[in-house]
Amino acid sequence: MEVQHVTRVRQVLLGAGALLLGASCVSQAEHDEALAEVKYYQRAYQDLESYQGKLESENARLAGELALREGEPIEAGMTTEIDERLAELSRIMSGMGASPGDVTVLSVEGGYGLRMPDAVLFDSGSSDLKPEGRDLLLKMAAEIQSRPFLNLWVRGHTDADPVVRAATKQRYPHGNLQLSAARAIEVAAVLADSGGIPRDRLVVAGFGASEPVAPNTAAEKSKNRRVEIFVIEEAQ
């Protein structure tokens, strides 16, 4: 599956490159969108190549372990671990009572992640929490504290469009990086002040547009405007 994904990324890069070569026949907006897509998929291609190498290495390691275990019974817990983890993440989502699309639960090593679109928490260009966003965060805080955890990472992200509105530029003169950090701080403050999460377990960071999850195109860039909470449950 990953090999097919890498092949698809290669095809996208070649297609977008061809569009750029014929830039004289397209509008400036189409050219800029194609360039943004090329940059995104170049990064995605590099990440996939790296990930594919890790998968191949892990596959070789597991194959070696299986060879050593040949003839030994396989423990039931080993075969059901992934299914149990997925069921646990679904339970977390249900426990928060969030509406579909409000929260995406991510499976991450050593814990889990909670991803929220910026529109669920904030108005455009603002770091002031909406009342409904605050309520959602308090539900999250209660759910997070229902099981042991080590610490939380609160991460703010934006799309790559520059801050242009005068009022927003005045409040966030350093642009998207400052806006993403301000939003992450507001989320962390609610989790601590009203949600009861110990402050010494919170780590806050603003990434601006540096870690996109989608191309910065008109149809996709809203996915990049988000806040993520990573809950670390075990020592790394």
C-alpha angles and dihedrals in degrees: 000000000000091000089054089049091052089049090051091051090051090053091050091050092050092047094047090046090055090051091053092049087056093046093130088070097051135064123263090250091053090047092050092047092050091049091051090050092049091053092048094049093044087059092043090050092052091048092049093049089052092046092048089055091051091049092051090050092048091047091053091049092050091046089055092050092049090051090053091047095048109139094019120111114253114235114244091228091063093057096046101042095098094046091050092050092051090049090051092052090050089052090053090054092049092047092058093053090219122166117249109277094020094095133019115200113218126199109224133170111273096010141348141283134228117206123193128184112240091241090065091060109023144028116245113290093003136110094198109113119237115233091245090049091053091050091052092051092052090053088050092050091053092048093047092052092050089083133033117276137169104212146330130237114207111196128185122204137181137187120258097259109116122241105260110159110102095227092049093047090051092053095040106030091168091059128216096355091058093043093051091048092048091052093048090050092051092050092048091048092055092046089053105034099040104012098051098234107152110251092223089064095054125095116185129196139166117210101178108199096330098105109044122178093196138024114281092245127132092257098044111027095089087072089065093057100084149118120229130197116198114197112204110205103173141030115275 
